[in-house]
């Protein structure tokens, strides 16, 4: 009887710690969070992947056969934290183990369905954490600050805590590099490619910056891996005795500016120190690149709140400045107030063949493309010190969404009108505090304080389609639309609304954060959020 009670108690406690995907409706990579790595803390080698533990970006996966990075494992797959202090692949059981500041987790599938254990429940203090993980034939070993924790290798049940391991044959994955002799000999004798230099126990990048080696692993099949303090991953081989530097997807820790130019997603962040610059990522191949502020001529450091690409140019709106990139000549330039850029945060940028329209926290501006100087249109004083959050070009009209309402400026017959004056409006509510505008199939959708309204460009009629109560009056930062749905990016997640039925689906998972920008590409929805770049295969949830 006692045995039966103990069995059910252990079964209950084990399964109560299962942390799977955000919802059982989703597969492990229906949600993917791309986020800057920070420094690399640990590396382990599995059957197919080298798993790379990072300071801020979760667990990155490097395919050993194709030599490319695949979707990372983060809080979107069930990790407790995107800060990974140690990781280990147990070749005996096929389980992957991950340690974060307060937990150790393991997964049978090596993708989702994570079981979590609090470190305090394993006898460690709240300030202790796991520096290295290894395995023997029957056990998992966790190396903490001053002790070693022994766990059953298939259930994670605590076996004991020791000052030193009571087993000799332990296979350890990498921990902090502190000059271990076998790794030190490699770093002294190998060389680095792509403009990098190995200088003893550190790398020197092409700009001459010294990059600390934070961890290293001598793996099987002649592979040698090393991690840098800047998040660069180095792959070497014993035959060539050469390291190749590789970037772990994007460097951005948050995403505010997001633009799809048809080939790549361009990304800008408010945290320009951690995110380093303006990045792009190829959605098909996961290739990425960052134009670093520190290493690019004429590119001043700034938060990047908005991005627009057209006619071979990229315009990135920052704080009191705009960054302009000539994509053909590969040349950056910074425009400031002397060129007419407003003194404030530039929330949106829209371009046509001749001009760039700027929506800022202090008003409206227009810049001529050729001269890259302000080209006044006479309506700037109407928006003096009034925040403008969104600009949308529709035919020859410029739709302006501001705190005081919706305005439409016609460029062929220069005049500006309030939204209520451009067609019939049969509801009494005011169109004010406009946070997002989107045109889709000759209908303009507007998110305002009262809810969501639409304007049919053919019928010239305004219609209030959904009150703000349908999404709990949350602040909406971004909007996109397709034939059947409206997607709202809010202060704490995503809301999807069926146009016909009004049925809503809310996604407020913590890994999403505040959704600042969105791009809808068929079955995939990209979210620029305070947590990073989120990919959502939204049709799984229809």
N, C-alpha and C positions, 0 to 999 in steps of 0.2 A: 504494500500500500504506500509506504514511504517512497519507494523507488518510482512508483507511478506519479506521485505528487511532484517529485523532483524533476521527472522528465517533462511534465507539462509546464512546470515553472520555468525551466530552461528554454523550452520551445517558445513560450510566450514572450520571455524577455528578449530572446534573439530576434524574433520576427517583429517585435515592437520597435526595434532599432533600424528597420529597413527604410532607407531613404531612396526612393526610386526617382523616376522622372516627375516633373511637376504635376502630372495627372496620368492616370492609367490609360487615357485615350491616346497618349503620345508614345512614339517610339523614341529610343535614346537620343537620336540626333534630329528630331523634328524641331527642337529648339537648340540653337548653337550660339554661344557667346564668344566673340573674338575680343581679346583684351590684351593690352600691353603686358609683357612678361615681367618687367623689372629684372632683377638679377636671377640667375639660374641656381637653384639650391641642390638639386639631386638628379641623377640620371640612372635609369635601369633599362635592361634589354629584355624584351619578350620574344615570342615566337615570330611576330610580324613587325612589331614596332619597337623603337626606342622611346621610352616614356620619359619626359623631361619635366621635372617639378620646378615651378617658377614662383617668384615672390608675389606676383599680382595676377597672373594670367592662368592659374589652374595648372592642369596637366596637359602638356603639348604632346602630340604623337608624330614621330618621324618614321615613315615607312622605310624599312630596311631594304626592300627590293626595288621600289621606284625612286627612292631618295627624295621624296617630297613630303610635305606636312599635310596631314589630314585633320578633320575636325577635332578641336581640342576637347578635353573633358573638364568641365567647370561646374559651378553651382547649377547650371542648366541641366546637367545630367545627374545631379544629386549630391555633389560634394558639399560639405558643410562650409567650406571657405575656399576662396580662390588663391589664398596664400598656402602653398605647399612647402612644408619644411623637409620632407623626405618621402621617397617612393621606392617600391621594390616589387619586382615580378618574381613570384615563386614558381620556378620551373617544375617543381614536383606536383603541385596542385593546379597550376594555371591561373591562380588568383593574382590580382593586382592589388597592392596595398598602398595607401596614401595617408600621410600624416599632415595635419594642419595644427595651428596653435592650441586647439582644445580637444581635438578628436583624432582617432585613427580609424580608417575606413577600409573596407575590402569589398571586392566585387567578383562574382563568379563569371559574369559575362564580359568583364573588362570594358564595359561601356556604361551601363546603368545599373539599377538595382543595388545600390550601395548600402552595406551594413555599417553602422557607425557605433563607436564606443567612446565615451568621454574618458579623457586621460586621468581625471580625478578618480573615476571608478576603477582605474587600473592601479591605483596607489600612488600616482604622481601628484605633485602640488599644482596649484592653479597657474604658477609661474614657470613650470617646467614644460619642455616640449621635446619632440622627437627629432634628433639630429641625423639618424641613420637607421635603416631597416635592413635586416638580413634573414636568411632562412637556413635551417638544417633539414635533416630528413623528415622530422616530425614536428618541428616547431618554427615559429616566427619569433625573431628577436628584434626588440626596439631599443635603440641606444638613446638614452636621455642624457641629461646634464651630468649626473653622477651615479647613474644606475642603469641596469639592463633589465628589461621586462620580457618575460618569456610567455608566449601565447601558443595555444594549440593552432596548428597551421590550417585547419579547415573550419573550425568554429569560432576562433578568436577568443576562446575562454582563457582567462588568466591562469597560468601555471605557477608563476613565482616571480619574485624580484630579487636580483642578485647584484653584488658589487662588481663582479666580473662573470662572464658566461661560464656555465659548467659544461659546455660542449666546445670542441676544438674545430670541428668541420662545419663552419658557418660561412655561407656565401653571402657577402655583403654587397648591396648596391652603393652607389657613391654618396658620400657626405661632403662636408666642407673640405676643400683642399687646403692643407696646412704643410705642404712640402713633402708628402709621402714619397719615399725613395723611388718606387717603380714609376710613378707619374712624373716625378721631377726629372728623371733620366730621359723620358720621352720629350718633355718640354725643352730640355737643353739641346736635344739632337734633331728634333723635327723642324720643319719650316712651315710658313703660312703663305697662302695665296691671296690673290685679289687685292694687292696693296697692303696687306697686313704683315706685321713683323712679330715673330716670337722673341721676346727679350727675357729669357730665363723663366721666371714664374709669372709673367704677365704678357699680354698682347699689346701691340701698338697699332691703332687703326690707321686708315689712310690719311686722316687729318692730324696724325701725330698725338692723339690722345691715348693715355695709358689705361688699359682695360684689365682689371684684376681677374685672374682665373679663380673662379669660386668653387668649381667642382670638376672632377674628371673620372672617367671610367674606362678601363681596359676591358673590352667586351670580347665576344667570340667572333670567329670568322675573320679575324684580322682587323676588326673595327676598334677605333679609339675615339672617345667622345670627350669634349670639354665644354664647360659653360662659362660665360663671361659675366661680369658684374653689370654690363649694359644690356643683357638679354640676348647677346649673340651666341649661337650654338655652333660649335666647331666639330666637324666630322673628319676624322683622319683614318688612315690605313697603315698597317705595319709594313706593307710592301712598298708604298710610295713614300712613307715617312713625311707626309704632308697633311696639313690641316686646311680645310675649306670652310670659310665663314658662311653661315646661313642665318637668315632672319626668321623669327618665329611669328609669322603672319603680321598683323598690324602692331604699331607701337602705341596706339591710342588707348588711354585708360577711360576716357569718356568720349562721346560723339555728339556734337551739336550741329555742325555743318555736314550735309550729306547730299551728293549729287551723282547721278548715273549718266555718264556720257555715251553709253552704248557699248563701251569696251571695258570700263572699269568703274568702280565706285570710288569717288573722291571723298576724303574724310578730314574734318577739322574738329578740334577740341577746345573747350574752354580752359582745361588744364594744359597749357602749352609747355610747361616745364617737363612733366612726365611724358607727354605725347610728342614732344620734340619738334614737330613741324606739321606739314600738310602731307597726308598719305594717300595712296591708292591701293586697292586690292582687286584682283581679277576674280570675280565670283565663280568662274568655272575651274580655274587651276589653283586658287588660293595663293597665287603669286602676289607679292606686295612690295611696296617701295615707299620710303619716306623722304621728302625733301626737308632736310633738317635746317632749322633756323641757324644753328651754329655753323653749319658747313656750306651754306648756300649764299652766294654774293647777292646783295641788294634785297635780302629777305629778312625784314625786321621781326623779332619775336613778338607774338601777339596771340591772344585767344582768337579762335576762328569760329564765328557764329553762323556763317552762311557761305555757300559755294555755288557758283554758276559757271557752266562751261558752254561756250558756243563760239562759232566762227574762229576756231583755232586758238581761243584764249580762255584761260581760267581766271575768274575774279573771286577772291576770298575776302569776305567782310570780317574785319577784326574790331579792335577797340581803337577808335579814332584813326585807323588806317585801313587801306585796302591793299592786298597783295595781288599783283597781276602776273600771270605766267604765260609767256608766248610759247605755245606747245610746239610750234614748228622750229623755232630757233633755240629752244631750250634755255629760256632767259627769264629771270624773275625781276620784278620791280616793285617798289613800295611807294604808294601814293598817300600823302597826308593832307592836313588841313589846307596847306598851301595850294593844293590842287582842287579844293572844294569838297573834300571828304568831311562829313559832319563829325563833330566832336561828341562821340557817344558810341554805344554798341551798335554794330550794323547787323540787324536781325535778318535781313533778307536782301538778296541781289537778284535783279532780273535784267536780261540783256536782249536787245534786238539788233538789227544789222548795223545801226549807227550809234546807239546810246546804251549806257548802263544805268539802270534805275536803282536807287539805294534807299532802303527803308531802315531807319535807325531809331534809337531811343529818343532822339531830339528832333526828328523831322524827316523831310524828304529832300533828296538831291538827285540830279541827273548829270552823268559824266559822259562826255563825247569820247567815243572809242579812239579816233585817230589822234587827237591832241592829248587825250587822257587828262583833260581839265574839265571843270564844271561848265555845264551848258544850261544856264538858268531858263526856266520856262514860265516864270511869273506867278506860280502858285505856291512857291516855297513858304511864303509868309502865312498861308492858311494853316500850315502844319508846324509852325514855330513852337518848339519844345513840346510837341505832341508825339508820343511814342507811336511808331508805325511798325506793325508786326509782320505783315505779309504783303507781297506784291505779286500779281498774276497778270500775265499778258494774254489777252483774248482778242484775236483779230487785230484791229487798229486801236483797241482800247487798253488802257492800263488800269487795272482794278487795284485800289489801295485800301488795305484793311488797317484801321487805326483805332486808337482808344475812343475817338469821338464818332466813329461810324465807318460806313463803306462809301468810297468815292470812286467815280469813274472818269478818267481823263481820255478824251479822244484826240489822237495825234494828228489826224487828217484835218479835222475841224476843231482846232485847239479850244477846248472848253472843258470845265470840270463840273460834274453834277453829283449830287447825293444819290445814293442808290434808290431811294424812294421816288425819285423824279424820273427814273429811266423806264418805268413801266408801272403796271397796276399792282398795288399792294393792298390786300384785303384784310390784313390783321393789324391790330392796334399797337402791338409791341414794337419798341424801337430797335433798330439795328445799330447797336453800339458795342464797344469793347470787342472789336473783331480780332480774333487771334489766328485764324487760318482761312484761306480761300483756295478753292481748287475747281478748275473747269474740267468737265468730262462729258463728251458727246453732246456739246451745245447746251449744257446746263452748268451754271456756276453755283457751287455749294459754298456756303459761308457759315462759319462757327462764330457765334457771338454770345453775349451774356445770357440771352433768353433761350438759346438752343441752336438748332441747325435749320437754316433757311436755304431755299434754292431759288434760282432765277432762270427761267426758261428763255434762252436767247431768241427763240423763234416766236413764241407766244407773247413774250415781253410781260410775263406775270411772275410776281413773287409769291412764294408759298412757304409757310412755316411747317416743316415736315416733322420735326421732333423737338420737344421741349428739353431743356437742360436736365430735367429730373430723370430722363431716361438713362443718363450716364452719371447720375448723382451729383450733378452740378460741379463736376471736377474741372479743374483748369485744363484746357485743351491747348497743346503746344504744336500739334501737327495733324494733318488731314490728308488722306488719299481715298480714292473712289474707284470702283469698277462697276460693271453692269448691275450687279446684285447687292453689293455691300458698300457701306461706308466704314472706314477705319479711322479711329481717333487715337492719337497719342496723347496720353494724359500725364498728370503729375506722378502717378504711381502705376503705370502699366498701359495696356492696350484695350480698347473697346471696339468690338465689331458689331455693326448694326445692319440687319436685313432691311433693305429699302422698302420691300413690299409689306412685310409682316410687322416690322418694328422690333422683331426679336433681337435681343442683345446677348453678346457673349463677352464677358470680362476676363481679362488675363492680368492679374495683379501679382504675379510671382515676383519674389524679391530680386531675382537676378535681372529683371527687366529694368527696373528703376523708372526714372522720368524719361518719357519718349519725346525727344526734341525734334526729330525729323524722320520721315519714312520714304521708302521707295518700294513700289509694288511692281514685281516682275513675274506676271503669270501666277504660278503656284507658290512663289516665294515672296515673303514680305521682309524687307530689311528695315530694321529699326536703329536709328541713331539715338542712343540712350545715355543716361548718366553713368551706366555700368560698362558701356563699350558699344560694340557693333553686334546686334542680335539678328540672327537669321531664323525665320519662322516659316515652316512649311504649313501654311495655314489651312490648306484644303484637307488635311488629315482630320480636321475638326468640323466637317460639314455634316 
